[in-house]
Amino acid sequence: MPAVGFGTWNLNGEEAYSAVRSAIEVGYRHFDTATIYRNEQEVGCAIADAIAAGDVTREELFVTTKVWNNSQGEGKVQEAFQASLADLGLEFVDCYMVHWPWPQRGLYVESFQALAKLQGLGQVRSVAVANFYPEVLDEIIAATGITPVINQVELHPGFSQAELRAYHRAHGIVTEAWSPLGRGEALDAPAITSVAKELGKTPAQIALRWLTQLGCSVVPKSASRSRQEENLDIFSFELSEKQMDAITALDATGGRLFKSPLEFPGELKD
Ligand SMILES: NC(=O)c1ccc[n+]([C@@H]2O[C@H](COP(=O)([O-])OP(=O)(O)OC[C@H]3O[C@@H](n4cnc5c(N)ncnc54)[C@H](OP(=O)(O)O)[C@@H]3O)[C@@H](O)[C@H]2O)c1
């Protein structure tokens, strides 16, 4: 799986199609979508057209989608997955994730088990989760004997998730950072802008480089071709230990942008 993927949340309709076409042209090979993004058709169409144009082959691509909360549970997961596959126009996805654990509903073990069955049928190459935390990871691993390959979680400057990353490292799970740019809001901190100036890079490149040096995969989203290129171009320089530590220290004044997975989506809400 390429460490830098392309996030597609908030990209819809024609904009989603052209963003994915352009992302493939500039070199992205890893795409992140979900049923709830309501863009699987456009993402799939852009992939199909790029393959038909000879820009890329299916085997070069790593495509992730996710089952939404209202489709958790045996039976519903399978149904949601077939709809995603049809919308994407693919014969298999490289990774399928349980989007949120939703502990109040208590269906995450059953849902992860359903993903594993789909993997057995060959329509899913790898099974993963998003927004899981150690207690629920322990539970799904103990109940199924299967360790998810990835946990995709909120992670950006100001919210570096040190404990969760350590848990992932100990269990061989890839930490994938969602909102790696803090939706653009994490980029103004002097700890980032000063390093950007020093190295002649942009704040976004510094944030993404910091994440990959922490050992994370990242899925930045951009509708702009030049920003897509910028966000992919993070492997020609390195941050020093001091620069890394200064960015990690932003945790002291940062925090989550979105709700904790312990609370979202909460009680009995579909
Ligand atoms: N599993 C989950 O629960 C979950 C939750 C949230 C997100 N995600 C995934 O993570 C992906 C990324 O997260 P995100 O979309 O929330 O936020 P993000 O990637 O951190 O930030 C995207 C925002 O930053 C701007 N941006 C992009 N590149 C930039 C650059 N080089 N310089 C300055 N600004 C830049 C974008 O604007 P432009 O488009 O105008 O460039 C957009 O407003 C999502 O698309 C989705 O695939 C997963």
The ligand as an ORCA input file, in Angstrom:
! r2SCAN-3c Opt
* xyz 0 1
  N     -12.253      7.290      8.718
  C     -12.806      8.437      9.032
  O     -13.663      8.516      9.929
  C     -12.390      9.672      8.301
  C     -12.800     10.923      8.762
  C     -12.393     12.051      8.064
  C     -11.593     11.920      6.932
  N     -11.229     10.676      6.484
  C     -10.390     10.521      5.259
  O      -9.253     11.364      5.377
  C      -9.176     12.197      4.236
  C      -8.476     13.491      4.553
  O      -9.121     14.185      5.597
  P      -9.902     15.559      5.365
  O     -10.412     15.600      3.980
  O     -10.862     15.668      6.499
  O      -8.807     16.689      5.639
  P      -7.295     16.999      5.206
  O      -6.838     16.109      4.116
  O      -6.513     17.109      6.462
  O      -7.464     18.489      4.657
  C      -8.185     18.778      3.509
  C      -8.310     20.293      3.437
  O      -6.992     20.867      3.315
  C      -6.894     21.582      2.086
  N      -5.568     21.265      1.511
  C      -5.201     20.144      0.846
  N      -3.910     20.212      0.486
  C      -3.449     21.389      0.941
  C      -2.186     22.027      0.869
  N      -1.164     21.435      0.256
  N      -2.048     23.259      1.441
  C      -3.103     23.848      2.066
  N      -4.321     23.291      2.167
  C      -4.495     22.063      1.605
  C      -8.027     21.090      1.201
  O      -8.483     22.098      0.346
  P      -8.496     21.896     -1.273
  O      -9.306     20.667     -1.560
  O      -9.144     23.152     -1.724
  O      -7.063     21.786     -1.694
  C      -9.101     20.757      2.249
  O      -9.781     21.934      2.639
  C     -10.647     12.350      3.825
  O     -10.783     12.899      2.538
  C     -11.123     10.943      3.988
  O     -10.722     10.167      2.870
  C     -11.606      9.564      7.165
*
